Amino acid sequence: MRLNEISYTDAKPVEGYGPGFFRIGGEVIHGGVLTGPTGTFAWGGYNDPETLLELVGLVDVLFVGTGEDVAHIPTDFRDHLEGAGIGVEAMASPAAARTYNVLLSEGRRIALAMIPI
């Protein structure tokens, strides 16, 4: 077996999550969270697409964690982001966190917005 050290650039990996919180880069965030190349911040959910527009030009894909289960995200929310040039992929928050960590370790241009479980 070959082991390689992972480098996460300036973005921080998701280290854990639980009911109502996420642990990202050693910091615990309660409620919704946005993390990526610009840092880690509280996120107001689907009613807060403007915060996500700060990622335009910095990321190719935004993973949206929809909570404990996969759920459709609001069409106007998706259209707003995709119209600005950000690809959107929705999945359950645990799957979104795992996918984000893997692609982050590959040096991809991604960000993650999650609703807690």
ABEGO torsion letter per residue (X at the ends): XBBBBBBAEABBBBABBBBGBBBBGGBBBBEBBBBEAAEBBBBAEAABAAAAAAABGABABBBBBAEABBBBBBAAAAAAAAAAGBBBBBBBAAAAAAAAAAAAAAGBBBBBBBBBX
